[in-house]
């Protein structure tokens, strides 16, 4: 008897589904840019211009990166699916 969700567990074990890593990466990047912005604003006395600007920059950058990674992954999976369908036919 085959257990339910066996392939899902196998894909997680192989590291192909790393959503937790992406979330931590996004949070730490935004937090780092927040800290840099606070330091620059404190140093220049321009509170909160650089803080807001750098946080927005980090957030937009990480979401653009996630979109590009998603598109590349989907393209790879679609080409694999087409290739396997071509072999089966």
N, C-alpha and C positions, 0 to 999 in steps of 0.2 A: 504494500500500500504506500502511495506517495503522499507526503505531507503537503498541506496547503501552503502556498506562498514560498515554496522551496527556492524557486528561481529568484524571487525578490530578495530573500536572505543571501543568496549566493552573490547577487550583484552588489549588495551592501558590503559584504565581506571582502570583495575584490576592490572596493574603493571607487566603483564607478558612480555611486550616488553619494556625493559629499555635500549635501545641502547644509549640514551643520558647519562645515568648514567655510562655506561661502558666507554664511550668516556671521560667523565670527570674524572673518576677514573684513566684511562690510562694517561691522560695529567697531572694530579696532582701527580701521582706516579713518572713519569719521571721528572717533575719539582722539586719534593722534592729530588730525587737522584742527580739531577744537582746541587742543592744548597749545598747538603752535600759534593759532590765532589769538588765544588769550595772552600768550607771551609777547607776541608782536604788539598787540593793543596796549598792554601794560607798559612795554618799553617806549612806544611812541605816544602814549596818552590819547589814543584815538578810539576808545572803547565804544561800541562793539563792532566797528566796521570790518576789521580783518577777521574777527571770529566768525561773523555771519558769512562773509564771503568765502572763507576757506571751508567752512562746513558745507555750504551749498556746492562748492567746487568738488569736494570729496564725495558727497552724496551722488551728484550727477555723474561723476567719473566712475564710481563703482557700479551704478546701474547701467551705464553704457557698456562697461566691461562685461557685466553679466549678460546683457543682451547679445553682445558679440560672441561670447562663449556659447550661449544657447543656440544662436543661428549656426555656428560652426558644428555643434553637436548634432543638430537636426539635419544639416546637410550630409554629414557623415552617415547618420542612421538611415536617411532616405536612399543614399547611394548603395549602402549595404543591402537594404530591402530590395531595391531594383535588381541588384546583382544576384541575390538569391532567387528572386522570381525568374530571372533570365536563365539561371542554371536549372531550375525546376521544369521549365517549359521545354 
